[in-house]
């Protein structure tokens, strides 16, 4: 009700929900939804209590994933600076206060990092990972395809066209909202700080658009849902609000409804809505409670149930490590295999839960990992032939000198090599006669 009447807000929220964001992306939705709520819930200049709330949520966002704190900071700082009421000196003071309170809330976490890794080393690792992820997922400007189209209705049924539409729409919406809200704010024609709040959410959404919409675009558009829903509802309400000539209202309304119709088609295509509704059985309300109870029981039994249920094929590697190492041992799977230590229920070795080739190709990372391995109990190492290309030369040389290959275990659709520590006796009770040390 603060931003738009419910007849406009509800359809926008429902439409963005149909984009079916992936389960692993829930922190993005949670963090940005709460940040948007905090922004639109601020009436007048943010009080110090509201600023403290912003700081606490920014710190929580940081703990989910560090860049989330940046997006929250962009929105919150914009709101503080643009809010009506206090003078510039007071706004600067509140901005500094926001930064200081955030730093104080994060101080225990930063102190822990400094003690165990060092902030400078931690920042260096973060930059390397960010650079690698950027190179891996960057995309150009999406281009629509019209080849072989027999009718206009086929245009947005193609996945690449639907992705391109959503990509550019999610850029245009915050730009348009920021322009309109900023204009109304400069004229003093908006009540309270709704104009400042909408500019703040729009600026935050632009940052999300740039950083969230990357490789595998169709799976990522749903992560933009919370802030896009807010500003879309406001823009749609503006289209039919106010006293304007009926011709202008009809023209603007027709354009808005046409854009909405195309967006619904693209959402239906990208979100695989029909399949998702069938799979979730949301159209069969009598099953919802039973399925919710079953899902709760299944999650409570994880990771053991899934590991044991697929021990003969997709999760043989995790089951082998769990059965054939002691709880005090550590495990390492060289490459991008973060599920291995998690589902084997063992601590990760070498100081990293996963060793992504594109992230840690620098030899100094291998040296750091080797130094940690020397002081840890790691009877088994897993890797794949992908690491033999020379990028991990120091680490692979270390493994070959301290371990010997004992065989392979199944992992997902392929397999991983098994290396066992030389000089450590085991029993051949693992899969395919592999040694166990548990």
C-alpha positions in Angstrom: 0.0 0.0 0.0 2.9 2.4 0.6 4.1 2.0 -3.1 1.1 0.9 -5.0 -2.5 -0.3 -4.3 -2.9 -4.1 -3.9 -4.6 -4.6 -7.3 -1.3 -3.6 -9.0 1.1 -5.0 -6.4 -0.4 -8.5 -6.2 -0.2 -9.4 -9.9 3.4 -8.1 -10.0 4.5 -10.1 -7.0 2.7 -13.2 -8.4 4.3 -12.7 -11.9 7.9 -12.4 -10.5 7.2 -15.5 -8.3 6.4 -17.5 -11.5 9.9 -16.9 -12.7 10.8 -19.8 -10.5 14.1 -18.7 -8.9 16.4 -21.7 -8.2 16.4 -23.0 -4.7 20.1 -22.3 -4.3 19.4 -18.6 -5.0 17.1 -18.1 -2.0 19.6 -15.9 -0.1 19.4 -13.3 -3.0 15.6 -13.2 -2.8 15.6 -13.1 1.0 18.2 -10.4 1.3 16.8 -8.1 -1.4 13.2 -8.6 -0.3 14.0 -7.4 3.2 16.2 -4.6 1.9 13.3 -3.4 -0.3 10.9 -3.6 2.7 13.2 -1.6 4.9 13.6 1.1 2.2 9.9 1.5 1.4 9.0 1.3 5.1 11.0 4.4 5.9 8.6 7.4 6.2 10.4 10.8 6.1 14.1 10.9 6.8 15.4 7.6 8.2 15.5 7.7 12.0 18.6 6.5 13.8 16.6 3.4 14.8 15.9 2.8 11.1 19.6 3.4 10.2 20.6 0.9 12.9 18.2 -1.6 11.2 19.8 -0.9 7.8 23.2 -1.5 9.3 22.2 -4.8 10.9 20.6 -6.1 7.7 23.7 -5.0 5.7 25.9 -7.0 8.1 23.5 -10.0 7.7 23.7 -9.7 4.0 27.5 -9.6 4.2 27.4 -12.9 6.1 25.2 -14.5 3.4 27.6 -13.4 0.6 29.8 -10.4 0.7 28.6 -8.6 -2.4 25.0 -8.6 -1.0 26.2 -6.0 1.5 27.2 -3.8 -1.4 23.8 -3.9 -3.1 22.1 -3.2 0.2 24.5 -0.4 0.9 23.8 1.2 -2.5 20.1 1.2 -1.8 20.3 2.4 1.8 22.9 5.1 1.2 20.8 6.4 -1.7 17.8 6.6 0.5 19.7 8.4 3.3 21.1 11.0 0.9 17.9 11.7 -1.0 15.5 11.7 2.0 13.7 15.0 2.5 13.9 16.9 5.8 17.4 17.3 7.3 20.1 19.4 5.7 23.1 18.0 3.9 25.2 18.0 7.0 22.7 15.8 8.8 22.5 13.5 5.8 26.2 13.1 5.7 26.3 12.4 9.4 23.6 9.7 9.1 25.5 8.2 6.2 28.7 8.0 8.2 26.6 6.6 11.1 25.3 3.9 8.9 28.8 2.9 7.8 30.1 3.0 11.4 27.3 0.9 12.9 27.6 -1.6 10.1 31.4 -1.9 10.8 30.7 -2.4 14.5 28.2 -5.2 13.8 30.7 -6.9 11.5 33.7 -6.4 13.8 33.5 -9.9 15.4 33.4 -11.6 11.9 36.2 -9.4 10.6 38.2 -10.1 13.7 37.8 -13.8 13.2 39.0 -13.5 9.6 42.0 -11.5 10.7 43.0 -14.1 13.3 42.7 -17.2 11.1 43.4 -16.0 7.6 44.3 -12.3 7.6 42.1 -9.6 6.1 44.6 -8.8 3.3 44.9 -12.5 2.3 41.1 -12.9 2.5 40.5 -9.9 0.3 43.1 -11.2 -2.2 41.3 -14.6 -2.4 38.0 -12.8 -2.8 39.3 -10.7 -5.7 40.7 -13.8 -7.4 37.4 -15.6 -7.1 35.4 -12.6 -8.3 37.7 -12.2 -11.3 37.4 -15.9 -12.1 33.6 -15.9 -11.7 33.3 -12.8 -13.9 35.3 -14.4 -16.7 33.3 -17.6 -16.4 29.8 -16.0 -16.4 30.0 -12.8 -18.3 27.7 -12.3 -21.3 27.3 -9.8 -24.0 24.2 -8.0 -25.0 21.5 -10.7 -25.7 20.3 -10.8 -29.3 16.9 -12.0 -30.4 16.5 -14.6 -33.1 13.9 -14.3 -35.9 15.1 -17.1 -38.2 12.4 -19.5 -39.4 9.6 -17.6 -37.5 6.3 -18.3 -39.1 4.2 -16.0 -36.9 4.7 -13.3 -34.3 3.4 -15.6 -31.6 6.4 -17.8 -32.0 8.8 -14.9 -31.2 8.8 -15.1 -27.5 8.3 -18.8 -27.3 12.0 -19.1 -28.1 14.1 -19.2 -25.0 16.8 -16.8 -26.3 14.2 -14.2 -27.2 12.4 -14.6 -23.9 15.8 -14.1 -22.1 16.6 -11.1 -24.2 13.2 -9.5 -23.4 13.6 -10.0 -19.7 17.2 -8.8 -19.7 16.4 -5.5 -21.4 13.1 -5.1 -19.5 14.8 -5.4 -16.2 17.2 -2.6 -17.3 14.5 -0.3 -18.6 12.1 -0.6 -15.6 14.5 0.7 -12.9 15.8 3.4 -15.3 12.3 4.6 -16.0 11.3 4.4 -12.3 14.3 6.3 -11.2 13.7 9.0 -13.8 10.0 9.5 -12.9 10.5 9.3 -9.1 13.6 11.6 -9.3 11.6 14.1 -11.3 8.7 14.0 -8.8 11.1 14.2 -5.9 12.9 17.3 -7.3 9.5 19.1 -7.8 8.4 18.1 -4.3 5.3 16.5 -5.6 5.7 13.1 -3.9 4.5 12.5 -0.4 6.9 11.5 2.4 9.9 9.8 1.0 8.2 7.6 -1.5 10.2 9.3 -4.3 13.5 8.8 -2.4 12.6 5.2 -1.6 11.7 4.4 -5.3 14.9 6.0 -6.5 16.8 4.0 -3.9 15.2 0.7 -4.9 15.7 1.6 -8.6 19.4 2.3 -8.1 19.8 -0.9 -6.1 18.0 -2.8 -8.9 20.3 -1.5 -11.5 23.2 -2.8 -9.5 21.5 -6.2 -9.3 20.8 -6.2 -13.0 24.5 -5.7 -13.8 25.8 -8.3 -11.3 23.0 -10.9 -11.2 22.1 -11.3 -14.8 25.1 -13.2 -16.2 25.8 -16.6 -17.6 22.8 -19.1 -17.6 20.6 -16.1 -17.9 17.3 -17.9 -17.9 17.9 -19.4 -14.5 18.9 -16.0 -13.0 16.1 -13.7 -13.9 14.0 -14.9 -11.0 16.6 -13.6 -8.6 15.6 -10.0 -9.5 12.1 -10.6 -8.3 11.7 -8.6 -5.1 12.9 -5.2 -6.2 11.5 -5.5 -9.7 8.0 -6.4 -8.3 8.0 -3.2 -6.2 9.0 -0.7 -8.9 6.9 -2.5 -11.5 3.8 -2.2 -9.3 4.4 1.5 -8.8 4.9 2.2 -12.5 1.8 0.2 -13.4 -0.3 2.1 -10.8 1.0 5.4 -12.2 -0.2 4.4 -15.7 -3.9 4.4 -14.6 -3.7 7.0 -11.8 -4.1 10.8 -11.8 -6.2 13.2 -13.8 -5.2 13.1 -17.4 -7.0 13.1 -20.7 -8.6 9.8 -21.4 -6.7 9.5 -24.6 -3.3 9.7 -22.9 -4.5 7.2 -20.2 -5.7 4.8 -22.9 -2.5 5.1 -24.8 -0.3 4.6 -21.8 -2.5 1.8 -20.5 -2.5 -0.1 -23.8 1.3 0.1 -24.0 1.6 -1.1 -20.4 -0.8 -4.0 -20.9 1.1 -5.0 -24.1 4.4 -5.1 -22.3 2.7 -7.0 -19.5 1.3 -9.6 -21.9 4.7 -10.2 -23.6 6.3 -10.4 -20.1 3.7 -13.1 -19.1 4.5 -15.1 -22.2 8.3 -14.9 -21.5 7.8 -15.7 -17.8 5.7 -18.7 -18.8 8.5 -19.9 -21.1 11.5 -19.2 -18.8 9.9 -20.3 -15.6 8.5 -23.5 -17.1 5.4 -22.6 -15.2 3.2 -25.4 -16.4 5.8 -28.1 -15.6 6.5 -26.5 -12.2 2.9 -26.4 -11.2 2.5 -30.0 -12.2 5.6 -31.1 -10.4 4.7 -29.1 -7.2 1.0 -30.1 -7.4 0.0 -26.7 -6.2 -3.1 -27.1 -8.3 -4.0 -30.1 -6.0 -4.4 -28.3 -2.6 -5.2 -31.6 -0.8 -1.6 -32.8 -1.5 0.2 -29.7 -0.3 0.2 -30.5 3.4 1.3 -34.1 2.9 4.0 -33.1 0.5 5.2 -30.4 2.9 5.5 -33.0 5.6 7.3 -35.4 3.4 9.7 -32.7 2.2 10.4 -31.8 5.9 11.2 -35.5 6.7 13.4 -35.8 3.6 15.4 -32.8 4.5 15.8 -33.9 8.1 17.3 -37.2 6.9 19.9 -35.5 4.6 22.7 -35.8 3.8 22.8 -39.4 5.0 19.7 -40.6 3.2 20.7 -39.2 -0.2 24.3 -40.4 0.1 23.2 -43.9 1.0 20.5 -44.0 -1.5 22.9 -43.2 -4.4 26.0 -44.9 -2.9 26.2 -47.3 -5.9 26.4 -44.6 -8.6 26.1 -40.8 -8.4 27.3 -40.5 -4.8 29.7 -43.3 -4.6 32.6 -40.9 -3.9 30.8 -39.3 -0.9 29.8 -42.6 0.5 33.3 -44.0 0.1 34.8 -41.1 2.0 32.2 -41.3 4.8 32.7 -45.1 5.3 36.4 -45.2 4.8 37.7 -42.3 6.8 37.5 -41.4 10.5 35.4 -38.4 11.6 38.7 -36.7 12.6 40.1 -37.0 9.1 39.8 -34.4 6.4 39.1 -34.8 2.7 39.9 -32.9 -0.4 38.5 -33.2 -4.0 40.7 -31.2 -6.3 38.4 -29.4 -8.8 34.9 -28.0 -8.5 33.3 -30.6 -6.2 31.8 -28.7 -3.2 29.3 -31.4 -2.6 32.0 -34.0 -1.8 33.0 -32.8 1.7 29.4 -31.8 2.5 27.8 -35.1 1.7 30.7 -37.2 3.0 30.2 -35.3 6.4 33.9 -34.7 6.7 35.9 -31.6 7.3 37.6 -30.2 4.1 41.3 -30.3 3.9 43.8 -27.8 2.5 42.0 -24.7 3.8 39.4 -24.7 1.0 36.1 -26.5 0.6 36.6 -26.6 -3.2 39.5 -26.0 -5.5 38.1 -24.4 -8.6 40.7 -24.4 -11.4 39.8 -21.0 -12.8 39.9 -19.4 -9.3 43.1 -20.8 -7.8 45.4 -21.3 -10.8 48.0 -19.1 -9.2 50.9 -21.2 -7.7 50.8 -19.5 -4.4 47.3 -21.0 -3.7 48.8 -24.5 -4.3 51.6 -23.7 -1.9 49.2 -22.6 0.8 47.1 -25.7 0.4 50.2 -27.9 0.5 51.3 -26.2 3.8 47.9 -27.0 5.4 47.9 -30.6 4.0 51.2 -31.3 5.7 49.7 -30.7 9.2 46.3 -32.5 8.6 45.2 -36.1 8.5 44.2 -36.6 4.9 44.4 -40.3 4.0 42.4 -40.0 0.7 42.5 -37.4 -2.0 40.1 -37.3 -5.0 40.6 -35.5 -8.3 39.9 -35.8 -12.0 42.1 -35.8 -15.1 41.1 -32.2 -15.6 43.8 -31.1 -13.1 46.6 -32.5 -15.2 46.8 -29.5 -17.5 49.6 -27.9 -15.5 47.6 -25.2 -13.7 47.9 -27.0 -10.4 51.4 -28.3 -11.1 52.8 -27.8 -7.5 49.8 -29.4 -5.9 49.5 -32.3 -8.3 53.3 -33.0 -7.9 52.8 -33.0 -4.1 49.9 -35.5 -4.4 51.9 -37.8 -6.7 54.9 -37.8 -4.3 52.8 -38.4 -1.1 50.0 -40.6 -2.5 49.5 -43.4 -4.9 46.5 -44.0 -7.2 44.2 -46.8 -6.0 41.4 -46.7 -8.5 38.3 -44.6 -9.2 34.9 -43.9 -7.7 31.7 -42.8 -9.4 30.6 -39.2 -9.1 27.5 -37.7 -10.8 27.7 -38.8 -14.4 31.5 -39.5 -14.4 34.2 -40.6 -12.0 37.0 -39.3 -9.8 40.4 -40.8 -9.2 41.3 -42.1 -5.8 44.7 -41.4 -4.3 45.7 -42.9 -0.9 48.5 -41.9 1.4 51.6 -43.9 1.1 52.7 -45.7 4.2 49.2 -45.7 5.8 47.7 -49.2 6.0 44.0 -49.8 5.2 41.6 -52.6 4.5 40.2 -53.3 1.0 36.6 -52.9 2.1 35.7 -49.9 0.0 33.9 -50.1 -3.4 35.8 -52.0 -6.0 38.2 -53.1 -3.3 39.4 -49.6 -2.5 41.2 -49.2 0.8 39.4 -48.0 4.0 41.1 -46.2 6.8 38.1 -45.7 9.1 
